[in-house]
Amino acid sequence: MAEAKNILSVVDLHTSFTTDKGEVQAVNGVSFDLTAGKILGIVGESGSGKSVSAYSVMQILEKNGSIKSGQILYKGEDITKWPEKKMRDFRGKCCSIIFQDPMTSLNPVFTIGYQLKEAIKLHTNRKGKEAEERAVEMLELVGVNEPRKRIHQYPFEFSGGMRQRVMIAMALACEPDILIADEPTTALDVTIQAQILELMQDLQRKLGMAIIMVTHDLGVIAQMADEIIVMYGGRVCERGTAEDIFYRPCHEYTKGLLRSIPNVDSMGKRLKPISGTPINLLNMPKGCAFCPRCDEAMKICLEERPPETLTPDGHFASCWKMIQAEIASGMVRTEDGSDRT
């Protein structure tokens, strides 16, 4: 699965959390490739496994969480086998993350400059005045006004949008190959959201890094992502380009997400939400994770997990309804290259 152009390849990843009630399989067989210089969007409802997939890449899981199996290949090397010391170098230097709440991500008792310089000193050879100049340079790059004055201020002196810009500056200070953005616009108003997303796109083009954008909002990545992965119940339901997902969806869950988005055509009409509640990861169905909420569910959906199958449009989906329609018309090809008749 890993090719030279793929800076990161996740192969059949399983991540679980041990709880008092049993084992929670938060990520259940997820695979994807991240191409250098591209943006990958991971979307789905809360609890679908989006953030855990991203945290698994950086191995920053809670104490009760662990990667059970699978590979995470960075430039062809499986980082799940790396010792902690090597992973510390990987975090920040090779792969950085922007967490979803800028209001609580920064330490309130240290200045912005101190926190920026701490990351720079840890992962680069810059020290003292050189580290401070780099901090000023990064604040200027992300559009923070009067950066030399700002490095001496504390987080409470910044607005939410400005704090998120600081978090982006901190993530990019060491020039990583990969940037993970976990719900980077959740706590921001619509105007600031647009500014932050535009800033990330500009920086991605300037620096040539790859981005994994984790979000529950399909609208956020409609114009950003080169590829989109739709997740539900710790599994990948559908993957393809933005055009594939928005205009040629095949999985019933993807269709449900799209029906839930307000648009011009729905003015004056009631939105149709996805019925039911998110799946209980402690009690996963034997077959398709989405079948308890799917209006089109069939008997096979309850009994057998659908394989990831190539759609007529050229992207992949895991849905028995789509597979049944394709079988009726001829031959279906799954991702592993096998044919189903």
ZICOR-V824161 format. One record per residue. N is the residue number from 0. RES is the residue in three letters. SS is DSSP state (alpha for helix, beta for strand, coil for the rest). Layout:
<<N & RES & SS> <N & RES & SS>>
//
This chain:
<<0 & MET & coil> <1 & ALA & coil> <2 & GLU & coil> <3 & ALA & coil> <4 & LYS & coil> <5 & ASN & beta> <6 & ILE & beta> <7 & LEU & beta> <8 & SER & beta> <9 & VAL & beta> <10 & VAL & beta> <11 & ASP & beta> <12 & LEU & beta> <13 & HIS & beta> <14 & THR & beta> <15 & SER & beta> <16 & PHE & beta> <17 & THR & beta> <18 & THR & beta> <19 & ASP & coil> <20 & LYS & coil> <21 & GLY & beta> <22 & GLU & beta> <23 & VAL & beta> <24 & GLN & beta> <25 & ALA & beta> <26 & VAL & beta> <27 & ASN & beta> <28 & GLY & beta> <29 & VAL & beta> <30 & SER & beta> <31 & PHE & beta> <32 & ASP & beta> <33 & LEU & beta> <34 & THR & beta> <35 & ALA & coil> <36 & GLY & coil> <37 & LYS & coil> <38 & ILE & beta> <39 & LEU & beta> <40 & GLY & beta> <41 & ILE & beta> <42 & VAL & beta> <43 & GLY & coil> <44 & GLU & coil> <45 & SER & coil> <46 & GLY & coil> <47 & SER & coil> <48 & GLY & coil> <49 & LYS & alpha> <50 & SER & alpha> <51 & VAL & alpha> <52 & SER & alpha> <53 & ALA & alpha> <54 & TYR & alpha> <55 & SER & alpha> <56 & VAL & alpha> <57 & MET & alpha> <58 & GLN & coil> <59 & ILE & coil> <60 & LEU & coil> <61 & GLU & coil> <62 & LYS & coil> <63 & ASN & coil> <64 & GLY & beta> <65 & SER & beta> <66 & ILE & beta> <67 & LYS & beta> <68 & SER & beta> <69 & GLY & beta> <70 & GLN & beta> <71 & ILE & beta> <72 & LEU & beta> <73 & TYR & beta> <74 & LYS & coil> <75 & GLY & coil> <76 & GLU & beta> <77 & ASP & beta> <78 & ILE & alpha> <79 & THR & alpha> <80 & LYS & alpha> <81 & TRP & coil> <82 & PRO & coil> <83 & GLU & alpha> <84 & LYS & alpha> <85 & LYS & alpha> <86 & MET & alpha> <87 & ARG & alpha> <88 & ASP & alpha> <89 & PHE & alpha> <90 & ARG & alpha> <91 & GLY & alpha> <92 & LYS & alpha> <93 & CYS & coil> <94 & CYS & beta> <95 & SER & beta> <96 & ILE & beta> <97 & ILE & beta> <98 & PHE & coil> <99 & GLN & coil> <100 & ASP & coil> <101 & PRO & alpha> <102 & MET & alpha> <103 & THR & alpha> <104 & SER & alpha> <105 & LEU & coil> <106 & ASN & coil> <107 & PRO & coil> <108 & VAL & coil> <109 & PHE & coil> <110 & THR & beta> <111 & ILE & alpha> <112 & GLY & alpha> <113 & TYR & alpha> <114 & GLN & alpha> <115 & LEU & alpha> <116 & LYS & alpha> <117 & GLU & alpha> <118 & ALA & alpha> <119 & ILE & alpha> <120 & LYS & alpha> <121 & LEU & alpha> <122 & HIS & alpha> <123 & THR & coil> <124 & ASN & coil> <125 & ARG & coil> <126 & LYS & coil> <127 & GLY & alpha> <128 & LYS & alpha> <129 & GLU & alpha> <130 & ALA & alpha> <131 & GLU & alpha> <132 & GLU & alpha> <133 & ARG & alpha> <134 & ALA & alpha> <135 & VAL & alpha> <136 & GLU & alpha> <137 & MET & alpha> <138 & LEU & alpha> <139 & GLU & alpha> <140 & LEU & alpha> <141 & VAL & coil> <142 & GLY & coil> <143 & VAL & coil> <144 & ASN & coil> <145 & GLU & coil> <146 & PRO & alpha> <147 & ARG & alpha> <148 & LYS & alpha> <149 & ARG & alpha> <150 & ILE & coil> <151 & HIS & coil> <152 & GLN & coil> <153 & TYR & beta> <154 & PRO & alpha> <155 & PHE & alpha> <156 & GLU & alpha> <157 & PHE & coil> <158 & SER & coil> <159 & GLY & alpha> <160 & GLY & alpha> <161 & MET & alpha> <162 & ARG & alpha> <163 & GLN & alpha> <164 & ARG & alpha> <165 & VAL & alpha> <166 & MET & alpha> <167 & ILE & alpha> <168 & ALA & alpha> <169 & MET & alpha> <170 & ALA & alpha> <171 & LEU & alpha> <172 & ALA & coil> <173 & CYS & coil> <174 & GLU & coil> <175 & PRO & coil> <176 & ASP & coil> <177 & ILE & beta> <178 & LEU & beta> <179 & ILE & beta> <180 & ALA & beta> <181 & ASP & beta> <182 & GLU & coil> <183 & PRO & coil> <184 & THR & coil> <185 & THR & coil> <186 & ALA & coil> <187 & LEU & coil> <188 & ASP & coil> <189 & VAL & alpha> <190 & THR & alpha> <191 & ILE & alpha> <192 & GLN & alpha> <193 & ALA & alpha> <194 & GLN & alpha> <195 & ILE & alpha> <196 & LEU & alpha> <197 & GLU & alpha> <198 & LEU & alpha> <199 & MET & alpha> <200 & GLN & alpha> <201 & ASP & alpha> <202 & LEU & alpha> <203 & GLN & alpha> <204 & ARG & alpha> <205 & LYS & alpha> <206 & LEU & alpha> <207 & GLY & coil> <208 & MET & coil> <209 & ALA & beta> <210 & ILE & beta> <211 & ILE & beta> <212 & MET & beta> <213 & VAL & beta> <214 & THR & beta> <215 & HIS & coil> <216 & ASP & coil> <217 & LEU & alpha> <218 & GLY & alpha> <219 & VAL & alpha> <220 & ILE & alpha> <221 & ALA & coil> <222 & GLN & coil> <223 & MET & coil> <224 & ALA & coil> <225 & ASP & coil> <226 & GLU & beta> <227 & ILE & beta> <228 & ILE & beta> <229 & VAL & beta> <230 & MET & beta> <231 & TYR & beta> <232 & GLY & coil> <233 & GLY & coil> <234 & ARG & beta> <235 & VAL & beta> <236 & CYS & beta> <237 & GLU & beta> <238 & ARG & beta> <239 & GLY & beta> <240 & THR & coil> <241 & ALA & alpha> <242 & GLU & alpha> <243 & ASP & alpha> <244 & ILE & alpha> <245 & PHE & alpha> <246 & TYR & alpha> <247 & ARG & coil> <248 & PRO & coil> <249 & CYS & coil> <250 & HIS & coil> <251 & GLU & alpha> <252 & TYR & alpha> <253 & THR & alpha> <254 & LYS & alpha> <255 & GLY & alpha> <256 & LEU & alpha> <257 & LEU & alpha> <258 & ARG & alpha> <259 & SER & coil> <260 & ILE & coil> <261 & PRO & coil> <262 & ASN & coil> <263 & VAL & alpha> <264 & ASP & alpha> <265 & SER & alpha> <266 & MET & coil> <267 & GLY & coil> <268 & LYS & coil> <269 & ARG & coil> <270 & LEU & coil> <271 & LYS & coil> <272 & PRO & coil> <273 & ILE & coil> <274 & SER & coil> <275 & GLY & coil> <276 & THR & coil> <277 & PRO & coil> <278 & ILE & coil> <279 & ASN & coil> <280 & LEU & coil> <281 & LEU & coil> <282 & ASN & coil> <283 & MET & coil> <284 & PRO & coil> <285 & LYS & coil> <286 & GLY & coil> <287 & CYS & coil> <288 & ALA & coil> <289 & PHE & coil> <290 & CYS & alpha> <291 & PRO & alpha> <292 & ARG & alpha> <293 & CYS & coil> <294 & ASP & coil> <295 & GLU & coil> <296 & ALA & coil> <297 & MET & coil> <298 & LYS & alpha> <299 & ILE & alpha> <300 & CYS & alpha> <301 & LEU & alpha> <302 & GLU & alpha> <303 & GLU & coil> <304 & ARG & coil> <305 & PRO & coil> <306 & PRO & coil> <307 & GLU & coil> <308 & THR & beta> <309 & LEU & beta> <310 & THR & coil> <311 & PRO & coil> <312 & ASP & coil> <313 & GLY & coil> <314 & HIS & coil> <315 & PHE & beta> <316 & ALA & beta> <317 & SER & coil> <318 & CYS & coil> <319 & TRP & alpha> <320 & LYS & alpha> <321 & MET & alpha> <322 & ILE & alpha> <323 & GLN & alpha> <324 & ALA & alpha> <325 & GLU & alpha> <326 & ILE & alpha> <327 & ALA & alpha> <328 & SER & alpha> <329 & GLY & coil> <330 & MET & coil> <331 & VAL & beta> <332 & ARG & beta> <333 & THR & beta> <334 & GLU & coil> <335 & ASP & coil> <336 & GLY & coil> <337 & SER & coil> <338 & ASP & beta> <339 & ARG & beta> <340 & THR & coil>>
//
